[in-house]
Amino acid sequence: MDKLKLKLQEYYQHCQQQETRTKTGRKAAGRVAAPEMENDILLQFGLPTSKRFVQILHDFVSHSQVNDHLLDYVSKKLKEAARKYLLAPVVSDIDQLGQAREQKRSPYDLLPELGYPVNEYAIFLVGELLYRRNMPAADILDEMKKVQHADSWNDVLLLSKIIHYTTHELYAIVKQQDLRFVDEFVQYTRRQDTSKAPNKKATPATEGYTPNFRSVTKIEVEDIVFDEQDTPSLVGKLKTGSRFSNITVILEFTALTQVLMSAGELGAEVNSFIKKKLADTGRERPTVIDIRAEFGQQLILDNCYLEIYKPQHRHGQKWVEDKDNLFFVEKILSKKEFEKRSKEVEVKQKIQECLELIGSSYGSYQRLRRLGITDEEAKLRAGLQDELLFKLSTYLHKLKD
């Protein structure tokens, strides 16, 4: 039996032993050994430890018995995978990132093939920033190169677990390495941790900041993404005038249904598709639904208004908005509700302007009186000849003082 078959047989036996062991310290130690063995086997074929190649080994150990025929079969399958992988056209890293975003490839596949570890920060850069928030591929690649060069993957992970991380010495070190997305990563992991806690959700009120709300419409939805906890987000572009900007909107599932049902037949079709997709327990997580690929057209949300805000984080003594294009939905308004609210705001603004004008008229009245003009004439010139208007102007002037 050659060395490869011996290695495969050893790996098979190791995995079978893990299946039968109880949850002890020995089992935990064995789990660490399995990825190392997988890496050794795949390395013999010139393959990275990406998910699609590791899956070949996982399928191998799922068999109830091992024999020469099975060993030959898995060896042949690995050789075939290696031939296709190694003979494929050479693609630059930045092009691979762009293609991966279009194809919605798993970061667990992509990262090893680019030569980067499957680390939480790397997964955040690809899965969250590149795929979900539409950050430029060049920025993501540049960040990964910096972290790899400085070997700071574990440093960034450690920072995310420190409460007052900006005062820790590691923070100064990673900032000297010009890492751009560490703050976003820390805030992201904390939001994820909060969302996993039962009956607890991070909101502006619980965090202690006042959000800057804005109302938007005409969002062109390219993808709908469900994260590990099945929290949905809309990824696409926001039209403002003739310009488009990238936007990612996180919302509750009920809010997603409300938004989709306002988008006509296509919205209803997408909503039904999502329900079927989520019912599939074997689906990949996070789940990405490419709207154009599935339905042949973009989904445009222009029949409602989303009241959104950017999450904020504490920087020193101040609360500052996150720099990315990620927003949370506070409220959904129909066109009718939005127009009614807009009119109310406009009317209140006009009333305020009138009150300010009336209040300033009392100052004109006082100046005229100081010039020796009679009370009646001063009221007339200041536009306050009506007694009720004069009283109102007096009170408004006092409030201003």
One Martini backbone bead per residue (centre of mass of N, CA, C, O) as a GRO file, in nm:
protein
  401
    1MET     BB    1   0.095   0.037   0.025
    2ASP     BB    2   0.085   0.352  -0.020
    3LYS     BB    3   0.115   0.653   0.133
    4LEU     BB    4  -0.162   0.767   0.060
    5LYS     BB    5  -0.335   0.529   0.161
    6LEU     BB    6  -0.232   0.544   0.449
    7LYS     BB    7  -0.332   0.830   0.501
    8LEU     BB    8  -0.634   0.776   0.444
    9GLN     BB    9  -0.668   0.551   0.655
   10GLU     BB   10  -0.589   0.722   0.900
   11TYR     BB   11  -0.811   0.933   0.861
   12TYR     BB   12  -1.052   0.743   0.880
   13GLN     BB   13  -0.996   0.630   1.164
   14HIS     BB   14  -0.995   0.896   1.312
   15CYS     BB   15  -1.293   0.979   1.241
   16GLN     BB   16  -1.429   0.724   1.361
   17GLN     BB   17  -1.333   0.771   1.652
   18GLN     BB   18  -1.481   1.045   1.691
   19GLU     BB   19  -1.771   0.928   1.668
   20THR     BB   20  -1.735   0.727   1.937
   21ARG     BB   21  -1.667   0.938   2.121
   22THR     BB   22  -1.674   1.121   2.381
   23LYS     BB   23  -1.703   1.430   2.551
   24THR     BB   24  -1.371   1.500   2.562
   25GLY     BB   25  -1.050   1.594   2.561
   26ARG     BB   26  -0.969   1.394   2.338
   27LYS     BB   27  -1.167   1.493   2.128
   28ALA     BB   28  -1.068   1.784   2.100
   29ALA     BB   29  -0.782   1.706   2.004
   30GLY     BB   30  -0.873   1.546   1.749
   31ARG     BB   31  -1.000   1.784   1.593
   32VAL     BB   32  -0.733   1.929   1.532
   33ALA     BB   33  -0.604   1.699   1.352
   34ALA     BB   34  -0.787   1.679   1.100
   35PRO     BB   35  -0.704   1.940   0.939
   36GLU     BB   36  -0.407   1.854   0.915
   37MET     BB   37  -0.461   1.597   0.748
   38GLU     BB   38  -0.608   1.735   0.516
   39ASN     BB   39  -0.374   1.915   0.432
   40ASP     BB   40  -0.169   1.688   0.368
   41ILE     BB   41  -0.333   1.548   0.146
   42LEU     BB   42  -0.390   1.794  -0.046
   43LEU     BB   43  -0.089   1.876  -0.085
   44GLN     BB   44  -0.014   1.626  -0.265
   45PHE     BB   45  -0.212   1.768  -0.502
   46GLY     BB   46  -0.215   2.091  -0.484
   47LEU     BB   47  -0.437   2.156  -0.266
   48PRO     BB   48  -0.653   2.333  -0.103
   49THR     BB   49  -0.855   2.388   0.203
   50SER     BB   50  -1.122   2.383   0.066
   51LYS     BB   51  -1.445   2.291   0.081
   52ARG     BB   52  -1.462   2.123  -0.192
   53PHE     BB   53  -1.213   1.932  -0.111
   54VAL     BB   54  -1.288   1.842   0.177
   55GLN     BB   55  -1.555   1.701   0.091
   56ILE     BB   56  -1.423   1.448  -0.024
   57LEU     BB   57  -1.327   1.346   0.256
   58HIS     BB   58  -1.604   1.343   0.397
   59ASP     BB   59  -1.731   1.136   0.204
   60PHE     BB   60  -1.530   0.911   0.263
   61VAL     BB   61  -1.593   0.887   0.588
   62SER     BB   62  -1.909   0.808   0.546
   63HIS     BB   63  -1.830   0.535   0.519
   64SER     BB   64  -1.854   0.225   0.680
   65GLN     BB   65  -1.612   0.127   0.486
   66VAL     BB   66  -1.277   0.024   0.417
   67ASN     BB   67  -1.106  -0.007   0.096
   68ASP     BB   68  -0.938  -0.031  -0.195
   69HIS     BB   69  -1.163   0.080  -0.371
   70LEU     BB   70  -1.211   0.344  -0.209
   71LEU     BB   71  -0.918   0.449  -0.223
   72ASP     BB   72  -0.909   0.467  -0.532
   73TYR     BB   73  -1.149   0.656  -0.569
   74VAL     BB   74  -1.044   0.903  -0.400
   75SER     BB   75  -0.780   0.937  -0.555
   76LYS     BB   76  -0.910   0.994  -0.831
   77LYS     BB   77  -1.076   1.242  -0.739
   78LEU     BB   78  -0.832   1.416  -0.653
   79LYS     BB   79  -0.682   1.412  -0.925
   80GLU     BB   80  -0.910   1.545  -1.089
   81ALA     BB   81  -0.928   1.805  -0.921
   82ALA     BB   82  -0.630   1.888  -0.963
   83ARG     BB   83  -0.629   1.908  -1.269
   84LYS     BB   84  -0.844   2.132  -1.292
   85TYR     BB   85  -0.709   2.339  -1.101
   86LEU     BB   86  -0.411   2.353  -1.232
   87LEU     BB   87  -0.531   2.399  -1.547
   88ALA     BB   88  -0.645   2.650  -1.493
   89PRO     BB   89  -0.674   2.960  -1.544
   90VAL     BB   90  -0.513   3.239  -1.465
   91VAL     BB   91  -0.616   3.434  -1.178
   92SER     BB   92  -0.649   3.701  -1.022
   93ASP     BB   93  -0.733   3.799  -0.715
   94ILE     BB   94  -0.933   4.028  -0.794
   95ASP     BB   95  -1.096   3.851  -0.994
   96GLN     BB   96  -1.180   3.636  -0.792
   97LEU     BB   97  -1.346   3.824  -0.615
   98GLY     BB   98  -1.544   3.916  -0.834
   99GLN     BB   99  -1.648   3.631  -0.909
  100ALA     BB  100  -1.740   3.547  -0.624
  101ARG     BB  101  -1.961   3.760  -0.600
  102GLU     BB  102  -2.129   3.669  -0.846
  103GLN     BB  103  -2.135   3.348  -0.743
  104LYS     BB  104  -2.147   3.316  -0.430
  105ARG     BB  105  -1.903   3.221  -0.282
  106SER     BB  106  -1.756   3.064  -0.044
  107PRO     BB  107  -1.516   3.160   0.180
  108TYR     BB  108  -1.420   2.859   0.234
  109ASP     BB  109  -1.318   2.842  -0.063
  110LEU     BB  110  -1.163   3.106  -0.138
  111LEU     BB  111  -0.935   3.164   0.073
  112PRO     BB  112  -0.741   2.918   0.025
  113GLU     BB  113  -0.705   2.988  -0.288
  114LEU     BB  114  -0.560   3.271  -0.198
  115GLY     BB  115  -0.389   3.211   0.083
  116TYR     BB  116  -0.601   3.229   0.322
  117PRO     BB  117  -0.738   3.216   0.613
  118VAL     BB  118  -1.007   3.079   0.805
  119ASN     BB  119  -1.099   3.369   0.933
  120GLU     BB  120  -1.309   3.586   1.078
  121TYR     BB  121  -1.196   3.837   0.934
  122ALA     BB  122  -1.192   3.721   0.647
  123ILE     BB  123  -1.496   3.655   0.637
  124PHE     BB  124  -1.586   3.947   0.678
  125LEU     BB  125  -1.453   4.073   0.428
  126VAL     BB  126  -1.608   3.889   0.227
  127GLY     BB  127  -1.907   3.829   0.331
  128GLU     BB  128  -1.972   4.130   0.421
  129LEU     BB  129  -1.819   4.353   0.253
  130LEU     BB  130  -1.822   4.232  -0.035
  131TYR     BB  131  -2.109   4.098  -0.060
  132ARG     BB  132  -2.308   4.280   0.126
  133ARG     BB  133  -2.161   4.591   0.091
  134ASN     BB  134  -1.996   4.640  -0.180
  135MET     BB  135  -1.706   4.643  -0.165
  136PRO     BB  136  -1.415   4.682  -0.296
  137ALA     BB  137  -1.193   4.444  -0.391
  138ALA     BB  138  -0.929   4.608  -0.350
  139ASP     BB  139  -0.973   4.668  -0.045
  140ILE     BB  140  -0.984   4.375   0.053
  141LEU     BB  141  -0.709   4.280  -0.054
  142ASP     BB  142  -0.537   4.491   0.093
  143GLU     BB  143  -0.613   4.401   0.380
  144MET     BB  144  -0.518   4.104   0.363
  145LYS     BB  145  -0.223   4.167   0.302
  146LYS     BB  146  -0.159   4.321   0.563
  147VAL     BB  147  -0.232   4.095   0.764
  148GLN     BB  148  -0.042   3.880   0.646
  149HIS     BB  149   0.226   4.036   0.674
  150ALA     BB  150   0.174   4.086   1.000
  151ASP     BB  151   0.024   3.855   1.140
  152SER     BB  152  -0.296   3.971   1.258
  153TRP     BB  153  -0.541   3.783   1.292
  154ASN     BB  154  -0.539   3.730   1.608
  155ASP     BB  155  -0.536   4.025   1.701
  156VAL     BB  156  -0.816   4.102   1.593
  157LEU     BB  157  -0.976   3.892   1.751
  158LEU     BB  158  -0.893   3.988   2.033
  159LEU     BB  159  -1.009   4.276   2.013
  160SER     BB  160  -1.317   4.183   1.983
  161LYS     BB  161  -1.301   4.084   2.311
  162ILE     BB  162  -1.250   4.377   2.396
  163ILE     BB  163  -1.411   4.624   2.536
  164HIS     BB  164  -1.166   4.852   2.544
  165TYR     BB  165  -0.998   4.841   2.261
  166THR     BB  166  -0.880   5.141   2.202
  167THR     BB  167  -0.679   5.115   2.473
  168HIS     BB  168  -0.523   4.899   2.355
  169GLU     BB  169  -0.215   4.809   2.231
  170LEU     BB  170  -0.318   4.654   1.975
  171TYR     BB  171  -0.459   4.892   1.837
  172ALA     BB  172  -0.202   5.053   1.771
  173ILE     BB  173  -0.071   4.833   1.598
  174VAL     BB  174  -0.296   4.800   1.372
  175LYS     BB  175  -0.289   5.102   1.293
  176GLN     BB  176   0.009   5.098   1.193
  177GLN     BB  177  -0.089   4.885   0.961
  178ASP     BB  178  -0.341   5.014   0.816
  179LEU     BB  179  -0.615   4.914   0.921
  180ARG     BB  180  -0.958   4.976   0.824
  181PHE     BB  181  -1.179   4.730   0.954
  182VAL     BB  182  -1.173   4.686   1.266
  183ASP     BB  183  -1.412   4.847   1.379
  184GLU     BB  184  -1.629   4.704   1.211
  185PHE     BB  185  -1.570   4.421   1.324
  186VAL     BB  186  -1.631   4.472   1.620
  187GLN     BB  187  -1.924   4.570   1.579
  188TYR     BB  188  -2.023   4.316   1.436
  189THR     BB  189  -1.965   4.103   1.659
  190ARG     BB  190  -2.150   4.244   1.870
  191ARG     BB  191  -2.411   4.222   1.712
  192GLN     BB  192  -2.405   3.914   1.691
  193ASP     BB  193  -2.402   3.852   1.994
  194THR     BB  194  -2.669   3.999   2.056
  195SER     BB  195  -2.854   3.833   1.856
  196LYS     BB  196  -2.802   3.556   2.017
  197ALA     BB  197  -2.940   3.670   2.242
  198PRO     BB  198  -3.206   3.640   2.431
  199ASN     BB  199  -3.415   3.906   2.407
  200LYS     BB  200  -3.173   4.066   2.244
  201LYS     BB  201  -3.128   4.402   2.107
  202ALA     BB  202  -2.958   4.627   1.933
  203THR     BB  203  -3.014   4.971   2.005
  204PRO     BB  204  -3.008   5.299   2.042
  205ALA     BB  205  -3.137   5.289   2.325
  206THR     BB  206  -2.946   5.064   2.452
  207GLU     BB  207  -2.674   5.213   2.369
  208GLY     BB  208  -2.710   5.557   2.374
  209TYR     BB  209  -2.815   5.679   2.092
  210THR     BB  210  -2.882   5.916   1.827
  211PRO     BB  211  -3.021   5.886   1.538
  212ASN     BB  212  -3.002   5.940   1.179
  213PHE     BB  213  -3.267   5.993   1.000
  214ARG     BB  214  -3.386   5.847   0.682
  215SER     BB  215  -3.560   5.868   0.372
  216VAL     BB  216  -3.620   5.597   0.136
  217THR     BB  217  -3.614   5.518  -0.218
  218LYS     BB  218  -3.538   5.350  -0.493
  219ILE     BB  219  -3.448   5.042  -0.461
  220GLU     BB  220  -3.208   4.823  -0.603
  221VAL     BB  221  -3.234   4.484  -0.587
  222GLU     BB  222  -2.991   4.219  -0.601
  223ASP     BB  223  -2.990   4.106  -0.298
  224ILE     BB  224  -3.079   3.843  -0.062
  225VAL     BB  225  -2.976   3.809   0.280
  226PHE     BB  226  -2.897   3.534   0.504
  227ASP     BB  227  -2.776   3.472   0.786
  228GLU     BB  228  -2.704   3.255   1.038
  229GLN     BB  229  -2.990   3.382   1.177
  230ASP     BB  230  -3.182   3.483   0.936
  231THR     BB  231  -3.110   3.773   0.876
  232PRO     BB  232  -3.216   4.017   0.674
  233SER     BB  233  -3.091   4.163   0.355
  234LEU     BB  234  -3.042   4.440   0.142
  235VAL     BB  235  -2.881   4.445  -0.181
  236GLY     BB  236  -2.772   4.754  -0.353
  237LYS     BB  237  -2.927   5.045  -0.496
  238LEU     BB  238  -2.940   5.404  -0.467
  239LYS     BB  239  -3.154   5.651  -0.587
  240THR     BB  240  -3.021   5.991  -0.653
  241GLY     BB  241  -3.150   6.100  -0.899
  242SER     BB  242  -2.878   6.009  -1.120
  243ARG     BB  243  -2.765   5.850  -0.879
  244PHE     BB  244  -2.563   5.577  -0.748
  245SER     BB  245  -2.562   5.374  -0.444
  246ASN     BB  246  -2.454   5.176  -0.216
  247ILE     BB  247  -2.662   4.929  -0.028
  248THR     BB  248  -2.742   4.812   0.311
  249VAL     BB  249  -3.035   4.644   0.451
  250ILE     BB  250  -3.154   4.588   0.775
  251LEU     BB  251  -3.418   4.352   0.871
  252GLU     BB  252  -3.700   4.223   0.942
  253PHE     BB  253  -3.902   3.978   0.830
  254THR     BB  254  -4.170   4.138   0.837
  255ALA     BB  255  -4.054   4.381   0.679
  256LEU     BB  256  -3.983   4.228   0.424
  257THR     BB  257  -4.269   4.144   0.352
  258GLN     BB  258  -4.384   4.431   0.332
  259VAL     BB  259  -4.197   4.528   0.104
  260LEU     BB  260  -4.262   4.308  -0.109
  261MET     BB  261  -4.581   4.357  -0.115
  262SER     BB  262  -4.525   4.656  -0.247
  263ALA     BB  263  -4.385   4.518  -0.533
  264GLY     BB  264  -4.587   4.342  -0.648
  265GLU     BB  265  -4.551   4.059  -0.827
  266LEU     BB  266  -4.246   4.025  -0.778
  267GLY     BB  267  -4.255   4.048  -0.468
  268ALA     BB  268  -4.441   3.801  -0.425
  269GLU     BB  269  -4.251   3.598  -0.561
  270VAL     BB  270  -4.009   3.640  -0.372
  271ASN     BB  271  -4.155   3.568  -0.109
  272SER     BB  272  -4.217   3.272  -0.187
  273PHE     BB  273  -3.925   3.185  -0.239
  274ILE     BB  274  -3.818   3.235   0.048
  275LYS     BB  275  -3.995   3.032   0.200
  276LYS     BB  276  -3.882   2.784   0.051
  277LYS     BB  277  -3.583   2.829   0.118
  278LEU     BB  278  -3.613   2.824   0.439
  279ALA     BB  279  -3.733   2.524   0.441
  280ASP     BB  280  -3.442   2.443   0.369
  281THR     BB  281  -3.219   2.275   0.575
  282GLY     BB  282  -2.973   2.231   0.344
  283ARG     BB  283  -2.887   2.506   0.320
  284GLU     BB  284  -2.683   2.762   0.281
  285ARG     BB  285  -2.467   2.941   0.512
  286PRO     BB  286  -2.528   3.191   0.393
  287THR     BB  287  -2.808   3.323   0.215
  288VAL     BB  288  -2.828   3.379  -0.144
  289ILE     BB  289  -3.034   3.599  -0.349
  290ASP     BB  290  -3.042   3.632  -0.691
  291ILE     BB  291  -3.259   3.815  -0.859
  292ARG     BB  292  -3.174   3.802  -1.161
  293ALA     BB  293  -3.117   3.494  -1.173
  294GLU     BB  294  -3.416   3.407  -1.072
  295PHE     BB  295  -3.606   3.656  -1.239
  296GLY     BB  296  -3.460   3.851  -1.473
  297GLN     BB  297  -3.471   4.097  -1.255
  298GLN     BB  298  -3.508   4.375  -1.089
  299LEU     BB  299  -3.581   4.503  -0.766
  300ILE     BB  300  -3.810   4.773  -0.709
  301LEU     BB  301  -3.835   5.014  -0.438
  302ASP     BB  302  -4.115   5.260  -0.501
  303ASN     BB  303  -4.387   5.209  -0.288
  304CYS     BB  304  -4.192   5.301  -0.053
  305TYR     BB  305  -4.060   5.392   0.275
  306LEU     BB  306  -3.744   5.404   0.439
  307GLU     BB  307  -3.650   5.423   0.773
  308ILE     BB  308  -3.313   5.504   0.834
  309TYR     BB  309  -2.994   5.391   0.992
  310LYS     BB  310  -2.689   5.431   1.136
  311PRO     BB  311  -2.474   5.286   1.311
  312GLN     BB  312  -2.309   5.328   1.628
  313HIS     BB  313  -1.998   5.425   1.791
  314ARG     BB  314  -1.765   5.451   2.034
  315HIS     BB  315  -1.537   5.743   2.036
  316GLY     BB  316  -1.460   5.775   2.321
  317GLN     BB  317  -1.705   6.029   2.398
  318LYS     BB  318  -1.828   5.953   2.117
  319TRP     BB  319  -2.072   5.925   1.868
  320VAL     BB  320  -2.032   5.732   1.566
  321GLU     BB  321  -2.060   5.657   1.251
  322ASP     BB  322  -2.042   5.432   1.038
  323LYS     BB  323  -1.865   5.414   0.720
  324ASP     BB  324  -2.052   5.246   0.587
  325ASN     BB  325  -2.348   5.112   0.386
  326LEU     BB  326  -2.504   5.051   0.658
  327PHE     BB  327  -2.850   4.974   0.746
  328PHE     BB  328  -3.141   5.039   0.943
  329VAL     BB  329  -3.473   4.963   1.012
  330GLU     BB  330  -3.743   5.144   1.163
  331LYS     BB  331  -3.947   5.216   0.913
  332ILE     BB  332  -4.256   5.176   0.722
  333LEU     BB  333  -4.384   5.362   0.441
  334SER     BB  334  -4.617   5.471   0.267
  335LYS     BB  335  -4.683   5.704   0.042
  336LYS     BB  336  -4.916   5.830   0.201
  337GLU     BB  337  -4.771   5.854   0.475
  338PHE     BB  338  -4.533   6.025   0.373
  339GLU     BB  339  -4.695   6.267   0.260
  340LYS     BB  340  -4.834   6.337   0.526
  341ARG     BB  341  -4.575   6.385   0.691
  342SER     BB  342  -4.452   6.600   0.507
  343LYS     BB  343  -4.682   6.806   0.545
  344GLU     BB  344  -4.655   6.832   0.849
  345VAL     BB  345  -4.365   6.937   0.846
  346GLU     BB  346  -4.419   7.183   0.665
  347VAL     BB  347  -4.633   7.320   0.845
  348LYS     BB  348  -4.458   7.343   1.101
  349GLN     BB  349  -4.243   7.520   0.967
  350LYS     BB  350  -4.432   7.757   0.892
  351ILE     BB  351  -4.526   7.816   1.179
  352GLN     BB  352  -4.244   7.878   1.291
  353GLU     BB  353  -4.190   8.118   1.103
  354CYS     BB  354  -4.429   8.290   1.199
  355LEU     BB  355  -4.349   8.305   1.498
  356GLU     BB  356  -4.076   8.442   1.453
  357LEU     BB  357  -4.195   8.695   1.318
  358ILE     BB  358  -4.377   8.782   1.552
  359GLY     BB  359  -4.154   8.801   1.768
  360SER     BB  360  -3.979   9.022   1.609
  361SER     BB  361  -4.200   9.250   1.612
  362TYR     BB  362  -4.156   9.341   1.906
  363GLY     BB  363  -3.879   9.471   1.856
  364SER     BB  364  -3.987   9.688   1.665
  365TYR     BB  365  -4.177   9.817   1.865
  366GLN     BB  366  -3.959   9.903   2.076
  367ARG     BB  367  -3.796  10.089   1.886
  368LEU     BB  368  -4.026  10.286   1.823
  369ARG     BB  369  -4.073  10.377   2.118
  370ARG     BB  370  -3.778  10.492   2.160
  371LEU     BB  371  -3.844  10.719   1.926
  372GLY     BB  372  -4.147  10.834   2.026
  373ILE     BB  373  -4.363  10.658   1.940
  374THR     BB  374  -4.659  10.567   1.959
  375ASP     BB  375  -4.827  10.295   2.047
  376GLU     BB  376  -5.026  10.274   1.808
  377GLU     BB  377  -4.815  10.328   1.579
  378ALA     BB  378  -4.615  10.099   1.650
  379LYS     BB  379  -4.814   9.865   1.607
  380LEU     BB  380  -4.876   9.928   1.312
  381ARG     BB  381  -4.579   9.913   1.197
  382ALA     BB  382  -4.538   9.608   1.328
  383GLY     BB  383  -4.822   9.448   1.293
  384LEU     BB  384  -4.980   9.483   1.609
  385GLN     BB  385  -5.290   9.590   1.629
  386ASP     BB  386  -5.365   9.327   1.728
  387GLU     BB  387  -5.406   9.218   2.046
  388LEU     BB  388  -5.345   8.912   2.020
  389LEU     BB  389  -5.085   8.947   1.855
  390PHE     BB  390  -4.935   9.114   2.065
  391LYS     BB  391  -4.931   8.901   2.289
  392LEU     BB  392  -4.785   8.683   2.130
  393SER     BB  393  -4.528   8.853   2.073
  394THR     BB  394  -4.449   8.892   2.368
  395TYR     BB  395  -4.410   8.591   2.447
  396LEU     BB  396  -4.207   8.515   2.224
  397HIS     BB  397  -3.991   8.720   2.313
  398LYS     BB  398  -3.948   8.601   2.595
  399LEU     BB  399  -3.857   8.319   2.504
  400LYS     BB  400  -3.607   8.419   2.349
  401ASP     BB  401  -3.479   8.554   2.613
   0.00000   0.00000   0.00000
